[in-house]
Amino acid sequence: MSKEQTLSQHSDRVSFKELQQIIKMGLVQGNLIPAFAGAWLAVVMTNHSFLSSIPQILLMLIGSTLIMGGACALNNYYDQDIDSIMPSKQNRPTVNDRISDKHLLLLSFGMMLVGEACLFLLNVPSGVLGLIGIVGYVSYYSIWSKRHTTWNTVVGSFPGAVPPLIGWVAIDGNISLAAIALFLVVFCWQPIHFYALAIKRSDEYSLANIPMLPSVKGFKRTRVSMFIWLVLLLPLPFLLSSLGTTFVVLATLLNLGWIYVGLTTFKKNTDQTKWATKMFIYSLNYLVVFFVLVVVVSLIKMI
């Protein structure tokens, strides 16, 4: 059966689960946490009424979801050639012909246009930051750096850290030190998170000729980079000292816990894959715990 025949039979029957794969819903949901935290912190620190800010927060979350999902769908469109080589990506609808290129592009650009409209309805800075995130992720990361340099993860961390800025600006209209602090936390978090994942899939990236740091420089060099980013995370809670000593102490303990997990790699006969899995799991929990901590502590201060 030809690809054209397959597409004619399947492209109109994409399931909700497949749609989630296309727009990378897991990644989108993870980024909505810091986006909400940024908006919430802006409400608290700029003395806005939470009830009156709910429509803004909801519109921001909808717009952010759409632009991120649309950008991820476009990334899946561009990455079809390498995804078809990597075993872990074989079930993506973009690889197994469950959606046509035409429908994929319509979905992607449709989501991004509606998402940007939502953000510009809030204010111009929100819309501009959304555009920066889209261009950064699609152009500088997906099209350029991912295939050409081992710095691809760091380059991708810039657009990946935009959500908390959008959240803050949606409420306040201006970028503050607290918003920059949230941006820096997400920015420094991402290389550790994705390097851990890249270690687990090092062979796959080598197979697809993608210059991920573990595939090109090896495990030891990647481990050094991860520790550098872990150290850079350490002082960041102090930029949010306005949330109080309790927050700074708890956030610092969270950072120290991650460093401790990282240090276990120096044990003899350490299994690199198991260590990377531990670091990856900690990174997922870290993001949730840190931003929940931001919301809870600021809520207590507001009360």
ROPA-687794 format. One record per residue (C-alpha): x, y, z; residue number from 1. Coordinates in pm, 1 decimal, m for minus. Each point is the difference from the previous one (the first is absolute). Example, Ala and Ser with C-alpha at 12.3 -4.5 7.8 and 13.67 -1.06 7.14 Angstrom:
<rs>
<u 1230.0	v m450.0	w 780.0	k 1>
<u 137.0	v 344.0	w m66.0	k 2>
</rs>
This chain:
<rs>
<u 0.0	v 0.0	w 0.0	k 1>
<u 142.6	v 341.2	w m95.5	k 2>
<u 48.4	v 287.4	w 244.7	k 3>
<u m270.2	v 199.1	w m182.9	k 4>
<u m251.6	v m283.1	w 47.4	k 5>
<u 94.8	v m33.7	w 366.2	k 6>
<u m45.0	v 371.8	w 55.8	k 7>
<u m339.4	v 3.3	w m170.2	k 8>
<u m117.9	v m274.8	w 234.1	k 9>
<u 145.7	v 123.7	w 326.2	k 10>
<u 71.2	v 373.2	w 0.8	k 11>
<u m359.4	v 94.5	w 83.0	k 12>
<u m25.9	v m236.5	w 294.2	k 13>
<u 263.5	v 128.1	w 238.7	k 14>
<u m99.9	v m91.5	w 355.5	k 15>
<u 20.2	v 232.7	w 298.3	k 16>
<u 295.1	v m201.1	w 130.3	k 17>
<u 179.1	v 43.6	w m331.7	k 18>
<u m77.9	v 371.7	w 2.7	k 19>
<u 167.5	v 20.8	w 339.8	k 20>
<u 309.7	v m161.6	w m149.7	k 21>
<u 1.0	v 240.8	w m292.3	k 22>
<u m8.6	v 310.0	w 221.4	k 23>
<u 220.9	v m160.2	w 269.8	k 24>
<u m261.3	v 50.0	w 269.4	k 25>
<u 230.0	v m123.0	w 275.5	k 26>
<u 250.6	v 272.6	w m81.4	k 27>
<u m277.1	v 259.2	w m27.2	k 28>
<u m148.3	v m93.0	w 338.0	k 29>
<u 342.2	v 20.7	w 161.8	k 30>
<u 44.1	v 353.9	w m132.3	k 31>
<u m345.4	v 110.8	w 115.0	k 32>
<u 108.0	v m45.5	w 363.4	k 33>
<u 262.9	v 279.3	w m9.5	k 34>
<u m231.8	v 210.5	w m218.7	k 35>
<u m272.4	v m15.5	w 266.7	k 36>
<u 255.5	v 58.3	w 277.2	k 37>
<u 122.1	v 311.7	w m180.7	k 38>
<u m354.5	v 133.9	w m28.4	k 39>
<u m82.5	v m88.1	w 359.5	k 40>
<u 314.6	v 165.5	w 133.9	k 41>
<u m79.1	v 312.7	w m201.0	k 42>
<u m348.2	v 10.4	w 154.2	k 43>
<u 143.9	v m24.5	w 350.4	k 44>
<u 303.6	v 226.7	w m35.8	k 45>
<u m174.9	v 277.2	w m194.2	k 46>
<u m307.4	v m4.7	w 225.1	k 47>
<u m249.3	v m101.2	w m268.3	k 48>
<u m331.2	v m157.4	w 96.4	k 49>
<u 16.4	v m373.9	w m70.1	k 50>
<u m370.9	v m25.0	w m84.6	k 51>
<u 16.3	v 285.7	w m248.3	k 52>
<u 318.8	v m151.4	w m149.0	k 53>
<u m154.4	v m342.6	w m68.1	k 54>
<u m110.6	v 88.5	w m358.3	k 55>
<u 352.6	v 121.8	w m78.8	k 56>
<u 157.7	v m312.2	w 146.2	k 57>
<u m235.4	v m230.0	w m191.0	k 58>
<u 57.7	v 183.8	w m328.4	k 59>
<u 375.0	v m11.9	w 61.1	k 60>
<u m10.4	v m375.9	w 65.1	k 61>
<u m212.1	v m60.8	w m311.7	k 62>
<u 225.4	v 216.1	w m216.8	k 63>
<u 316.6	v m157.8	w 140.4	k 64>
<u m137.3	v m351.2	w m53.3	k 65>
<u m84.5	v 75.8	w m361.6	k 66>
<u 329.5	v 162.3	w m96.5	k 67>
<u 204.1	v m271.2	w 171.2	k 68>
<u m208.8	v m279.3	w m149.7	k 69>
<u 15.8	v 159.8	w m343.1	k 70>
<u 376.2	v 47.0	w 18.2	k 71>
<u 43.7	v m360.9	w 111.4	k 72>
<u m215.9	v m120.3	w m289.4	k 73>
<u 219.0	v 198.8	w m240.1	k 74>
<u 306.1	v m154.3	w 164.4	k 75>
<u m148.6	v m344.8	w m64.2	k 76>
<u m57.0	v 93.8	w m363.7	k 77>
<u 361.2	v 109.0	w m45.7	k 78>
<u 143.9	v m296.9	w 191.5	k 79>
<u m176.3	v m275.6	w m194.4	k 80>
<u 322.4	v m112.1	w m167.5	k 81>
<u 192.2	v m51.6	w 323.8	k 82>
<u m300.4	v m124.1	w 198.1	k 83>
<u m41.8	v m280.6	w m253.1	k 84>
<u 351.0	v m119.8	w 90.2	k 85>
<u m28.3	v 16.5	w 380.4	k 86>
<u m171.3	v m307.9	w 152.3	k 87>
<u m167.3	v 198.0	w 282.0	k 88>
<u m176.0	v 226.4	w m254.6	k 89>
<u m139.3	v m271.7	w m227.6	k 90>
<u m353.9	v 24.0	w 137.1	k 91>
<u m37.7	v 371.6	w m62.9	k 92>
<u m294.9	v 71.5	w m233.6	k 93>
<u 233.8	v 216.3	w m208.0	k 94>
<u 226.2	v m300.4	w m58.9	k 95>
<u m251.7	v m277.6	w m61.4	k 96>
<u m214.6	v 203.2	w m243.2	k 97>
<u m294.7	v 51.8	w 232.8	k 98>
<u m15.4	v 367.2	w m98.5	k 99>
<u 84.2	v 165.4	w m331.2	k 100>
<u 251.9	v 282.0	w m29.2	k 101>
<u m278.0	v 232.4	w m115.8	k 102>
<u m216.4	v m66.5	w 305.3	k 103>
<u 302.0	v 17.1	w 228.1	k 104>
<u 95.4	v 345.9	w m127.8	k 105>
<u m358.8	v 123.0	w 17.2	k 106>
<u m21.1	v m120.5	w 360.4	k 107>
<u 333.5	v 156.4	w 90.8	k 108>
<u m50.5	v 344.0	w m151.0	k 109>
<u m364.7	v 7.5	w 103.8	k 110>
<u 90.2	v m61.0	w 363.3	k 111>
<u 280.1	v 255.2	w m4.1	k 112>
<u m215.1	v 270.7	w m163.1	k 113>
<u m287.8	v m45.1	w 244.9	k 114>
<u 243.4	v m23.4	w 290.3	k 115>
<u 173.2	v 322.6	w m100.6	k 116>
<u m337.5	v 170.8	w m38.0	k 117>
<u m81.2	v m97.5	w 360.2	k 118>
<u 330.0	v 136.2	w 128.7	k 119>
<u m25.9	v 326.8	w m194.2	k 120>
<u m351.7	v 42.7	w 138.1	k 121>
<u 159.9	v 7.6	w 344.1	k 122>
<u 267.8	v 253.3	w m94.8	k 123>
<u 272.8	v 58.1	w m256.0	k 124>
<u 291.8	v m123.5	w 218.8	k 125>
<u m171.5	v m337.9	w 49.2	k 126>
<u m46.6	v m42.6	w m373.4	k 127>
<u 358.1	v 105.8	w m74.7	k 128>
<u 138.6	v m246.2	w 254.9	k 129>
<u m214.8	v m269.8	w m157.9	k 130>
<u 149.3	v 78.9	w m340.1	k 131>
<u 349.1	v m8.7	w 146.1	k 132>
<u m73.9	v m344.3	w 142.6	k 133>
<u m134.4	v m129.3	w m332.3	k 134>
<u 286.2	v 136.4	w m211.7	k 135>
<u 260.0	v m112.9	w 252.9	k 136>
<u m134.0	v m354.1	w 21.9	k 137>
<u m76.7	v m55.6	w m367.6	k 138>
<u 282.8	v 190.1	w m169.1	k 139>
<u 295.8	v 19.5	w 235.7	k 140>
<u m56.5	v m336.9	w 167.2	k 141>
<u m187.0	v m236.8	w m234.6	k 142>
<u 133.8	v 116.1	w m335.1	k 143>
<u 349.9	v 119.5	w 89.0	k 144>
<u 161.4	v m105.0	w 326.1	k 145>
<u m155.1	v m344.2	w 49.7	k 146>
<u 173.5	v m135.5	w m309.4	k 147>
<u 319.3	v 206.1	w 1.6	k 148>
<u 143.7	v 50.8	w 348.8	k 149>
<u 34.2	v m167.3	w 338.9	k 150>
<u m124.6	v 329.7	w 145.8	k 151>
<u m346.6	v m86.0	w m135.3	k 152>
<u m142.5	v m73.4	w 345.1	k 153>
<u 119.0	v 333.9	w 137.9	k 154>
<u m134.8	v 186.4	w m305.0	k 155>
<u m335.1	v m173.3	w 46.3	k 156>
<u m3.9	v 99.0	w 365.3	k 157>
<u m54.4	v 367.8	w m86.6	k 158>
<u m342.8	v m38.4	w m166.1	k 159>
<u m80.4	v m279.4	w 244.6	k 160>
<u 35.9	v 241.7	w 291.1	k 161>
<u m236.2	v 264.7	w m142.1	k 162>
<u m328.3	v m131.3	w 158.5	k 163>
<u 49.4	v 154.0	w 347.4	k 164>
<u 80.9	v 334.1	w m165.9	k 165>
<u m324.5	v m20.3	w m198.7	k 166>
<u m186.6	v m86.0	w 319.0	k 167>
<u 139.5	v 300.5	w 186.2	k 168>
<u m39.2	v 246.8	w m286.4	k 169>
<u m359.0	v m111.6	w m61.7	k 170>
<u m84.4	v 147.6	w 340.6	k 171>
<u 248.3	v 280.1	w 51.9	k 172>
<u 92.0	v 105.5	w m353.0	k 173>
<u 366.5	v 38.8	w 93.6	k 174>
<u 288.1	v m237.0	w 74.4	k 175>
<u 128.0	v 12.8	w 358.7	k 176>
<u 293.1	v m154.1	w 188.6	k 177>
<u m230.5	v m270.0	w 135.5	k 178>
<u m108.6	v m90.3	w m355.9	k 179>
<u 364.5	v m15.4	w m111.8	k 180>
<u 76.4	v m226.1	w 298.0	k 181>
<u m272.7	v m244.1	w m108.4	k 182>
<u 133.5	v 14.4	w m356.1	k 183>
<u 352.0	v m82.3	w 121.6	k 184>
<u m122.5	v m294.2	w 207.8	k 185>
<u m169.9	v m158.1	w m302.1	k 186>
<u 295.2	v 88.7	w m223.0	k 187>
<u 255.9	v m167.9	w 229.3	k 188>
<u m231.4	v m295.7	w 66.2	k 189>
<u m39.6	v m95.6	w m364.8	k 190>
<u 357.0	v m108.0	w m88.9	k 191>
<u 12.3	v m233.6	w 300.5	k 192>
<u m339.1	v m146.1	w m86.1	k 193>
<u 71.0	v m52.2	w m369.1	k 194>
<u 360.7	v m114.0	w 43.9	k 195>
<u m128.6	v m273.6	w 230.3	k 196>
<u m246.6	v m104.7	w m269.7	k 197>
<u 271.3	v 22.5	w m267.0	k 198>
<u 226.6	v m232.7	w 199.0	k 199>
<u m277.1	v m259.9	w 4.5	k 200>
<u m48.7	v 38.7	w m376.6	k 201>
<u 360.2	v 61.9	w m99.6	k 202>
<u 7.2	v m286.7	w m249.7	k 203>
<u m317.2	v 122.3	w m167.1	k 204>
<u 133.4	v 352.2	w m47.9	k 205>
<u 321.9	v m139.9	w m142.7	k 206>
<u m203.7	v m213.8	w m239.0	k 207>
<u m190.9	v 308.0	w m118.8	k 208>
<u 321.4	v 206.2	w m17.4	k 209>
<u m131.2	v 255.9	w 249.0	k 210>
<u 291.6	v 165.3	w 188.7	k 211>
<u m135.3	v m34.0	w 352.6	k 212>
<u 272.4	v 54.5	w 258.3	k 213>
<u 9.8	v m360.8	w 133.6	k 214>
<u 16.2	v m141.8	w m352.8	k 215>
<u 286.2	v 227.5	w m109.4	k 216>
<u 200.6	v 77.2	w 315.4	k 217>
<u m86.2	v m303.2	w 209.7	k 218>
<u m141.5	v m62.3	w 346.2	k 219>
<u 277.7	v 160.8	w 207.6	k 220>
<u m12.3	v 328.5	w m188.9	k 221>
<u m379.9	v 5.5	w 24.2	k 222>
<u 16.4	v m67.0	w 373.1	k 223>
<u 228.4	v 301.8	w 46.4	k 224>
<u m244.9	v 220.5	w m189.2	k 225>
<u m288.9	v m124.7	w 211.9	k 226>
<u 187.3	v 87.6	w 318.0	k 227>
<u 75.4	v 348.8	w m130.2	k 228>
<u m371.2	v 60.1	w m54.9	k 229>
<u m79.9	v m147.1	w 342.5	k 230>
<u 240.7	v 247.0	w 161.4	k 231>
<u m151.7	v 286.7	w m198.0	k 232>
<u m340.9	v m91.8	w 144.2	k 233>
<u 123.3	v 37.1	w 358.4	k 234>
<u m7.1	v 382.2	w 37.5	k 235>
<u m323.2	v 53.3	w m193.2	k 236>
<u m240.1	v m40.7	w 297.2	k 237>
<u 169.8	v 304.7	w 155.3	k 238>
<u m129.5	v 211.6	w m288.4	k 239>
<u m344.4	v m81.2	w 140.1	k 240>
<u 89.3	v 95.2	w 357.3	k 241>
<u m310.5	v 220.0	w 11.2	k 242>
<u m193.6	v m325.3	w 43.4	k 243>
<u 168.2	v m43.1	w 337.6	k 244>
<u 268.2	v m206.1	w 171.2	k 245>
<u m211.8	v m315.2	w 4.6	k 246>
<u m22.2	v m3.3	w m377.7	k 247>
<u 371.4	v 64.6	w m47.0	k 248>
<u 91.0	v m279.6	w 242.3	k 249>
<u m239.7	v m256.6	w m149.5	k 250>
<u 95.9	v 84.5	w m359.2	k 251>
<u 369.0	v m22.6	w 90.7	k 252>
<u m55.5	v m339.9	w 161.6	k 253>
<u m172.3	v m109.0	w m321.0	k 254>
<u 308.5	v 108.4	w m195.2	k 255>
<u 237.3	v m171.8	w 243.2	k 256>
<u m204.0	v m319.2	w m26.2	k 257>
<u 47.0	v 3.8	w m376.1	k 258>
<u 373.0	v 52.5	w 39.0	k 259>
<u 10.9	v m295.7	w 240.4	k 260>
<u m172.8	v m222.8	w m256.3	k 261>
<u 249.5	v 124.2	w m256.7	k 262>
<u 295.0	v m87.9	w 222.0	k 263>
<u m104.9	v m365.9	w 10.3	k 264>
<u 150.5	v m34.8	w m347.4	k 265>
<u 346.0	v 3.3	w 157.7	k 266>
<u m65.7	v m331.0	w 173.5	k 267>
<u 188.3	v m296.6	w m138.0	k 268>
<u m173.3	v m202.3	w m270.0	k 269>
<u m273.0	v 259.8	w m45.4	k 270>
<u m249.7	v m96.1	w m269.4	k 271>
<u m13.6	v 308.1	w m225.0	k 272>
<u m351.1	v m70.5	w m124.5	k 273>
<u m141.1	v m55.9	w 348.9	k 274>
<u 169.9	v 316.4	w 124.2	k 275>
<u m139.1	v 198.0	w m292.9	k 276>
<u m345.9	v m140.8	w 74.4	k 277>
<u 25.5	v 116.8	w 363.5	k 278>
<u 108.3	v 345.9	w m113.8	k 279>
<u m283.2	v 12.1	w m253.0	k 280>
<u m262.7	v m99.5	w 258.1	k 281>
<u 136.5	v 252.0	w 249.5	k 282>
<u m16.1	v 269.9	w m267.5	k 283>
<u m369.5	v m68.7	w m60.8	k 284>
<u m76.2	v 17.1	w 371.8	k 285>
<u 224.6	v 303.9	w 42.5	k 286>
<u m193.5	v 213.0	w m244.4	k 287>
<u m333.9	v m82.7	w 160.6	k 288>
<u 119.4	v 36.4	w 360.1	k 289>
<u 186.7	v 327.0	w m60.8	k 290>
<u m290.9	v 178.4	w m164.2	k 291>
<u m260.0	v m143.0	w 235.6	k 292>
<u 222.9	v 132.8	w 277.4	k 293>
<u m3.8	v 343.2	w m165.5	k 294>
<u m379.8	v m4.0	w m14.1	k 295>
<u m56.1	v m134.8	w 352.6	k 296>
<u 248.2	v 230.5	w 173.2	k 297>
<u m129.9	v 306.5	w m181.7	k 298>
<u m358.3	v m104.4	w 86.2	k 299>
<u 90.9	v m24.3	w 367.9	k 300>
<u 161.2	v 345.0	w m16.0	k 301>
<u m311.5	v 139.8	w m165.3	k 302>
<u m222.9	v m144.2	w 273.9	k 303>
</rs>
